[in-house]
Each structure stands twice: as structure tokens, then as C-alpha cells.
Amino acid sequence: MKGQRSKSPGMGKIVSLLPLFFLLVVSLATLPTQSYGMNVGKLLFMSSIALAAITIHIIFNMEKNWLRIDTVFLLSFFIVNFQWPLMYALTDLVPTRRYQAYSIEQFGTFAASLSAVSIICWIIGYALWPKKESLKRVDDLGGASKVSAAFLVAIVSFIFFAGESFFNRSVYQNRNFDLTQVVSGVAGYLYPLVQIISVMSLSYLFYNRYISAPNIPGKQKSFDIYDISLIGLIALYCAVFLVAGDRGQVALVLLAAGLAFSSKVRPIRASEFILLAAVGFFIFSIIAVWRGGNSDSATPFIEDYGYLGISTNLAQSIVTLTQSISITDAQGFFWGKLWLSQILGIVPFAQGAFLSVTDLSLYEISSSNYITMFTLGENASTGLGTSFVADIYLNFGLIGVIFISAIYGSICSIMINWIRGNDGFYRYFIAITFGCLILYAPRSSILFSLKPIVWGIALVFSLIRVRKFR
């Protein structure tokens, strides 16, 4: 099968794990004894260890297809956690905001060290999960008319409730409500809903066309009128959010399509993967400048940072980790309390009800809001977000970084198997949903994909007829 992972013998796994465990021991043994301070030599050493672990992973997971959940995660993770510390250490380039430069200067070495430990553990967890051959299950899908109708209603409703402030991009220039969202009220609930339906529609199309049709005798192999309507609605969805300058919603649909295409239709070669990544970073950096209202220059990031500037928007999320280190130095760990927002967010209105009953503030149950409050104050008009390592470290410290990163690596390994479509549509949809968010996983909460998956499965049960063919 195209893009199929080659099955490595048990000895091959041992050969790959031995150097990884060695790198983990070295990274833990050389972890700075204090979190404060910038040591360029230590930073370069830890960055080299992380790069060595990534190289080992690539060598022992070599295949024709490079556009995969693991490669996207590793690329994004390295940019988020190492680009700015390395730029700061090796060049005279610094972030434009003074607090960002100061935070990296104070905690950049320890942040890079934690990140090296995290990515090594992620790769170990990925390698440890047994790669068993799936029993091929093929599902027969129906319900395109229901999906089309729901998608259309969701888009039209979102456009109506989002209002002019969303489409003239002023929400990005002067945001003063819930810092984790770009819209509020009814539109705030429709925002993730329309995203989930777009991914569900794309999953339906790819599964029907490239998995069901070739394996079910008599199954129509061409797109019908409802399939064509879903394609049109996906295009409309992308156009709506591009007009608003919301690159995240467009990126996730494009990544979902890319992962589905490369896993089943044609593998993406290494050169194509690199080109797609560079073009993607460049385009979405331009959108960030455009939506921010900067009319003086279309590419200030290139003028300030050269070609490294195309990914500085993603890379600046390292500040969430350096600030998290500062927070825990002052206040200790939160032991899962800052995950409550993501968990409660699964149930509509549950977060608001919980906050009203407990008299807590949002920042007390959300790592992204806590980092923003700590850095910019309680009346901040913009949000800093969080990141994979910061989210774990704030809650559970170094021990959490070790074990939770490994667990997440195992989950990614499972998703790569499911995205091939050999385990039925439900698992295929979960893998596509998980995969389309993987670019943002290193700069978000580790539970970021939980709500889209749970809501998505509920919508699949409601709208799509799934019958096991074999």
C-alpha cells in the first residue's frame, strides 16, 4: 500500500530505542540545576540532543510518504521550542516585544532543556507502541444529504452571528473578551462546530471515494450531487475564514486533506513536504500581518528576520514555556487544575456553570489564560496562548513532561495507523481530526483536540450512516 509504514523487526526497535534512552539519560543528567539564566553552550547542546533524537526517529521510520502526523508534529515542535532560543543565542535577532526577549533571556536554556526531554520521550513513546497489522474493516457510508444540510446551516448561522467585527478583522486588532476565542456568544459555539463539520465532510469524501468504493462491489466510484455539494461547502468554508483572516481554520482543513491524500492516494516526497511547509508558513505569516492591520509592509517578518521570519509567528510560542517556568518558580505546580477548562469545554455551558458555582476565574482553570494574566495582567486585550511543554510543566512538572510526552507519542503512533483507513470510519475520522490539529499541538494545550473529537463523533452518529461491510 502506498505510504504504508514498513514493518520493522523487533531487533530494529531495540536498536532505535537504545540511543533514545541514552539521549534521555544524558538530557536528564545535564538538565540545568536552576531554571534561571541563559547558557549558550548548554542551549546548543540540548538543541543538538533534540535534533539527534528526531534524526533517529526519521531514520527508523523511513517511508515514501513524508506528510504524516509524526513529521508535522516534529517540525512544528522544533520550531516552537528551539527556533527563538537558537536565534537569540546565535544571532543578534530578538523578538520585537521586550517582554518576549527578556523571558527567553531569563529562562531560554531551561526551556530548551525541558523541550529536549519532552521530544525524546515523545519519540520513545511513539517507538514503544506495538505496530500490529490492522484487521481490515471496510464501512459503507451514507447520509451525505444530512451532512450537506448541516454544513450549510452551520456556515450561514456562523456568518450571521459572527457579525461585521469578525469579517473586518477588528477582533484580531482589539480583542477584549474571552482570550481563547476570536468570537463570543452564539458564534463562539458555532465556531468549533463549523470546523468539526468541515473535517467530517472531508473525511466522508475521502473515505467514500478511496476506501469504501474500491472495496465494496457495486459501490458508486464517482462523486454524486451531494458529494459535489460537500466539496463546494468546504471551499466556501475556506473562503469565509480567509476573508476574516482566520488562517487556523483554513490550515486545519488543508492539513486534513493533505494527510488523507498522502496516506491513501499518493505519498508526499521529502522535497514536496519541505516545499509545502515553507509555502504554508510564508502564506500564513502574511495573513497574520494582513489581519493585524499592518499596511506599511506586507512582509515585515522577512525584513526583520530574513528567511527565518516565515516561522517566527509559530516560534514565538516558546515564550509561553519560559513564562510557565517563571510561574512555577514563584507559585509551584497546579496538578491538573489548569486542564479543567479543556475538560469542561467538552460539555456546552459546563465551564460557565462551573465558574459561577466555584467563584473561580477563567485564568485559574486554563493554562493559556493563566500565562496571559501572569504576563500581561488581568485586563489584557490579547492572549498569549500556551504550548505543549508549558501546559504539561505547569501542571505536573518534569515528571509530567517525561511520562505524558511518552503517552502522547504513543497516541500519535496509533493515529498514524488509523488514518490509513483499515480500522473503519470511526477511527479514520478520529485520526483525521487529531491529525489536522497536529500542526498546532506544540503551541496549544495537550487536551486541545479532545473537544473536536468528542463533538465530532457525536455528529457522526447523528448525521452519517455507518454500516460494516466486512
C-alpha positions in Angstrom: 0.0 0.0 0.0 1.3 3.4 -0.8 2.6 5.3 2.1 2.5 2.1 4.3 5.0 2.1 7.1 7.5 -0.7 6.7 7.3 -3.3 9.4 10.5 -3.2 11.5 11.6 -6.4 13.2 11.9 -6.4 17.0 15.7 -6.0 16.8 15.2 -2.8 14.8 13.0 -1.4 17.5 15.7 -2.2 20.2 18.4 -0.6 18.0 16.4 2.6 17.8 15.4 2.6 21.5 18.9 2.2 22.9 20.3 5.5 21.6 17.0 7.2 22.5 17.2 6.0 26.1 20.9 7.1 26.1 19.9 10.6 24.9 17.2 10.7 27.6 19.6 9.9 30.4 22.1 12.4 29.1 19.4 15.2 28.8 18.2 14.5 32.3 21.7 14.3 33.8 22.7 17.6 32.2 19.4 19.4 33.0 20.3 22.8 34.5 20.2 22.8 38.3 18.5 26.2 38.2 15.9 27.4 35.8 17.2 31.0 35.7 19.8 32.2 33.2 21.0 31.8 29.6 23.9 29.4 28.9 24.6 29.4 25.2 26.7 26.3 25.3 24.1 24.3 27.3 21.3 25.6 25.0 23.2 24.4 21.9 23.9 21.1 23.5 20.3 20.4 24.4 19.1 21.5 20.9 21.6 19.1 19.4 20.3 16.3 21.5 16.7 17.0 20.4 17.8 17.1 16.8 19.7 13.8 17.2 16.5 12.2 18.6 14.5 13.5 15.7 17.0 12.2 13.2 16.9 8.7 14.9 13.1 8.8 14.6 13.2 9.7 10.9 15.8 7.0 10.1 13.9 4.2 11.8 10.5 5.4 10.3 11.7 6.0 6.8 9.0 5.6 4.1 8.0 7.2 0.8 5.4 9.4 2.4 6.7 12.4 4.5 3.4 14.2 5.1 2.5 12.3 8.3 1.2 13.1 11.8 4.7 12.4 13.3 6.7 14.5 10.8 4.3 17.5 11.1 4.4 17.3 14.9 8.2 17.1 15.0 8.7 20.0 12.6 6.2 22.2 14.5 7.6 21.2 17.9 11.2 22.0 16.9 10.2 25.4 15.6 8.1 26.3 18.6 10.6 25.2 21.2 14.0 25.8 19.6 13.9 28.4 16.9 13.8 31.5 19.1 16.3 30.3 21.7 18.7 29.4 18.9 18.2 32.7 17.1 18.7 34.5 20.3 21.9 32.6 21.1 23.5 32.6 17.7 22.4 35.9 16.2 21.6 39.5 17.2 17.9 38.9 16.4 15.5 39.2 19.2 11.7 39.3 19.4 10.0 42.6 18.7 8.3 42.8 22.1 10.7 43.4 25.0 9.0 41.0 27.5 9.5 38.2 25.0 13.2 38.8 24.7 13.5 39.2 28.4 11.7 36.0 29.1 13.9 34.0 26.7 17.0 35.6 28.1 16.0 34.6 31.6 14.6 31.0 31.1 15.6 30.1 27.5 18.2 27.4 28.4 15.9 25.6 30.9 13.0 25.8 28.4 15.2 24.2 25.7 16.3 21.5 28.1 12.7 20.7 29.1 11.8 20.6 25.4 14.6 18.2 24.6 13.5 15.9 27.3 9.9 16.1 26.1 10.6 15.3 22.4 12.9 12.4 23.3 10.1 10.9 25.5 7.6 11.6 22.7 9.8 9.6 20.3 10.3 6.8 22.8 6.5 6.6 23.4 6.0 6.5 19.6 8.5 3.7 19.1 7.3 1.6 22.1 3.7 1.3 20.9 3.4 -2.1 19.1 2.9 -1.8 15.3 0.3 -4.5 14.7 -1.2 -5.2 11.3 -4.8 -4.0 11.4 -7.6 -6.3 10.6 -9.1 -4.6 7.6 -12.6 -3.3 8.3 -14.5 -1.5 5.5 -17.6 0.5 6.3 -20.4 1.5 3.9 -21.3 5.2 4.4 -24.5 7.1 3.8 -26.0 10.4 4.8 -24.3 12.9 2.5 -27.5 14.9 2.2 -27.7 15.3 6.0 -24.1 16.3 6.3 -24.5 18.8 3.4 -27.6 20.4 5.0 -25.9 20.6 8.5 -22.8 22.1 7.0 -24.7 24.7 5.1 -26.8 25.7 8.1 -23.7 25.9 10.3 -21.8 28.2 7.9 -24.8 30.5 7.3 -25.5 30.7 11.0 -21.9 31.4 11.9 -21.7 34.2 9.3 -24.9 35.7 10.8 -23.9 35.6 14.4 -20.2 36.4 13.9 -21.0 39.8 12.6 -19.1 42.5 11.0 -16.3 42.7 13.6 -15.2 39.2 12.6 -15.1 39.8 8.8 -13.4 43.2 9.0 -10.7 41.6 11.2 -11.1 44.1 14.1 -11.4 41.2 16.5 -7.7 40.5 15.9 -6.7 44.1 16.4 -8.7 44.8 19.6 -9.8 41.7 21.3 -11.2 42.2 24.8 -13.3 39.2 25.7 -12.5 35.6 26.2 -8.9 35.4 25.1 -9.1 31.8 23.9 -11.6 32.7 21.2 -12.0 35.2 18.4 -15.8 35.4 18.6 -18.2 35.2 21.5 -21.8 34.4 22.3 -23.7 32.1 19.9 -20.9 32.4 17.3 -18.4 31.2 19.9 -20.2 27.8 20.0 -20.7 27.7 16.2 -17.0 28.4 15.6 -15.8 24.9 16.6 -18.9 23.3 15.3 -18.5 24.5 11.7 -14.8 23.5 11.9 -15.7 20.0 13.0 -18.4 19.6 10.3 -15.8 20.7 7.7 -13.4 18.0 8.8 -16.2 15.4 9.0 -17.3 16.3 5.4 -13.7 15.9 4.2 -13.3 12.6 6.0 -16.6 11.4 4.5 -15.5 12.3 1.0 -12.1 10.7 1.2 -13.3 7.5 2.9 -16.2 7.0 0.5 -14.0 7.6 -2.6 -10.7 5.9 -1.7 -11.6 3.3 0.9 -15.3 2.2 0.5 -15.7 2.4 -3.3 -12.6 0.3 -4.2 -13.6 -2.4 -1.7 -17.4 -2.6 -1.9 -18.7 -4.3 -5.1 -21.2 -2.1 -6.9 -20.3 1.0 -4.8 -20.5 4.2 -6.9 -17.0 5.3 -7.5 -17.8 8.8 -8.8 -19.0 11.8 -6.8 -22.7 12.3 -6.7 -24.6 15.6 -6.3 -24.3 15.6 -2.5 -20.6 14.8 -2.7 -20.1 17.8 -5.0 -22.1 20.0 -2.7 -19.8 19.0 0.2 -16.8 19.9 -1.9 -18.4 23.3 -2.6 -19.2 23.9 1.0 -15.6 23.1 2.0 -14.4 25.7 -0.5 -17.0 28.2 0.9 -15.8 27.4 4.4 -12.2 28.2 3.4 -13.2 31.4 1.6 -15.3 32.7 4.6 -12.4 32.3 7.0 -9.8 33.6 4.6 -11.8 36.8 4.2 -11.8 37.1 8.0 -8.0 36.4 8.2 -8.5 33.3 10.3 -5.7 31.1 9.0 -6.1 28.4 11.6 -9.4 27.2 10.3 -8.2 27.1 6.7 -4.9 25.4 7.8 -6.6 22.6 9.5 -8.8 21.7 6.5 -5.8 21.8 4.2 -3.8 19.7 6.5 -6.6 17.2 6.9 -6.9 16.9 3.1 -3.1 16.5 2.8 -2.9 13.8 5.4 -5.9 11.9 3.9 -4.4 12.3 0.4 -0.8 11.2 1.3 -1.9 8.2 3.4 -4.2 6.7 0.7 -3.8 8.3 -2.7 -0.1 9.3 -3.3 2.8 9.7 -0.8 4.3 13.1 -0.5 8.1 13.0 -1.1 10.6 14.8 1.3 11.2 17.6 -1.2 7.5 18.2 -1.6 7.0 18.1 2.2 9.7 20.8 2.7 8.3 23.0 -0.1 4.7 22.7 1.3 5.9 23.6 4.8 7.8 26.6 3.6 5.0 27.9 1.4 2.5 27.3 4.2 4.5 29.1 6.8 5.0 32.1 4.4 1.4 32.4 3.4 0.0 32.2 6.9 2.6 34.6 8.2 1.4 37.1 5.6 -2.2 36.5 6.6 -1.2 37.3 10.2 0.3 40.6 9.2 -2.7 41.4 7.0 -5.3 40.7 9.6 -3.4 42.7 12.2 -3.9 45.8 10.0 -0.2 46.4 9.1 -0.4 48.2 5.8 3.1 49.6 5.8 4.7 46.4 4.8 3.3 43.1 3.7 6.3 41.1 4.9 7.9 42.8 8.0 8.9 39.4 9.3 11.1 38.9 6.3 12.6 42.4 6.7 13.3 41.9 10.4 14.5 38.3 10.5 15.3 37.2 6.9 14.0 33.8 5.7 13.8 32.6 9.3 10.9 35.1 9.6 8.4 32.9 7.9 8.0 30.8 11.0 8.6 33.3 13.8 4.9 33.6 14.4 4.8 29.9 15.3 8.2 30.1 17.1 7.2 32.9 19.5 5.1 30.4 21.4 8.3 29.5 23.3 7.5 32.5 25.5 4.6 30.5 26.9 7.1 27.9 28.2 9.6 30.4 29.5 6.8 32.2 31.3 5.5 28.9 32.7 8.9 28.3 34.2 8.8 31.7 35.8 5.3 30.9 37.2 6.2 27.6 38.7 9.4 29.0 40.2 7.2 31.5 42.0 4.0 29.5 42.7 4.7 25.8 42.3 2.8 23.3 40.1 -1.0 23.2 39.6 -1.5 19.4 39.5 -4.1 19.3 36.7 -6.2 22.3 37.7 -5.2 24.2 34.6 -6.7 21.4 32.4 -10.2 21.9 33.8 -11.1 24.4 31.1 -10.3 22.0 28.3 -12.2 19.1 30.1 -15.2 21.2 30.9 -15.3 22.6 27.4 -16.5 19.2 26.1 -19.9 19.9 27.6 -21.7 23.1 26.3 -22.1 25.7 29.1 -20.4 23.5 31.7 -17.4 25.8 32.0 -19.6 28.9 32.7 -21.7 26.9 35.2 -18.6 25.6 37.0 -17.0 29.1 37.2 -20.2 30.6 38.6 -20.6 27.8 41.3 -17.0 27.8 42.4 -16.4 31.6 42.1 -13.2 30.9 40.2 -11.8 33.0 37.4 -11.1 31.5 33.9 -7.4 32.0 34.3 -7.4 29.7 37.4 -8.5 26.7 35.3 -6.8 27.4 32.0 -3.0 27.4 31.3 -3.4 29.8 28.3 -5.3 32.3 30.4 -3.1 32.0 33.4 0.1 32.6 31.3 -1.6 35.7 29.8 -2.7 37.1 33.1 0.7 36.5 34.7 2.5 38.2 31.8 0.1 41.0 30.7 -2.2 41.4 33.7 -5.8 40.7 34.3 -7.1 43.3 31.8 -5.0 42.1 28.8 -6.7 42.7 25.4 -4.9 39.8 23.7 -3.9 36.3 24.6 -0.5 34.5 24.6 -1.9 31.0 24.5 0.0 28.1 25.8 2.2 25.3 24.4 2.6 21.5 24.6 5.5 21.5 27.1 4.3 24.6 29.0 0.9 23.0 29.5 2.3 19.8 30.9 5.1 21.5 33.0 2.7 24.0 34.6 0.5 21.1 35.8 2.9 18.3 36.6 6.5 19.5 36.3 9.4 17.4 34.9 7.8 14.0 35.8 4.8 15.0 33.8 6.9 16.1 30.9 8.6 12.7 30.8 5.6 10.4 31.1 2.8 12.5 29.4 5.0 13.2 26.4 5.6 9.5 26.0 1.9 8.7 26.2 1.2 11.4 23.6 3.8 9.9 21.3 2.1 6.5 21.6 -1.3 8.1 20.8 0.3 9.7 17.7 1.5 6.3 16.6 -2.0 4.9 17.0 -3.4 7.7 14.9 -1.0 7.1 12.1 -2.3 3.5 11.8 -5.9 4.6 12.0 -5.5 7.3 9.3 -4.8 4.6 6.7 -8.5 3.6 6.9 -8.1 -0.1 7.7 -10.0 0.2 11.0 -13.3 1.5 9.9 -14.7 5.0 9.5 -15.0 6.0 13.2 -11.3 5.5 13.8 -10.5 7.1 10.5 -12.5 10.2 11.4 -10.8 10.4 14.8 -7.4 10.1 13.2 -8.2 12.8 10.6 -9.5 15.2 13.3 -6.5 14.5 15.5 -4.1 14.9 12.6 -5.5 18.1 11.2 -4.8 19.8 14.6 -1.3 18.3 15.0 0.5 21.4 13.5 -0.9 23.5 16.4 -0.4 20.8 19.0 3.1 22.0 20.0 1.7 25.5 20.6 -1.5 24.5 22.4 -2.9 22.6 25.4 -2.3 18.8 25.2 -6.1 18.4 25.5 -6.7 20.7 22.6 -8.1 18.0 20.3 -10.4 16.5 22.9 -13.5 18.6 22.2 -13.3 18.4 18.4 -13.0 14.6 18.6 -15.9 14.1 21.1 -18.2 16.5 19.4 -17.2 15.1 16.0 -18.1 11.5 17.0 -21.4 12.7 18.3 -22.1 14.4 14.9 -21.0 11.3 13.0 -23.5 9.2 15.0 -26.2 11.8 14.2 -25.6 12.5 10.6 -23.8 9.6 8.9 -25.0 6.1 8.4 -22.1 3.7 9.1 -22.6 0.1 8.2 -19.8 -2.5 8.5 -19.3 -4.2 5.1 -16.6 -6.6 6.3 
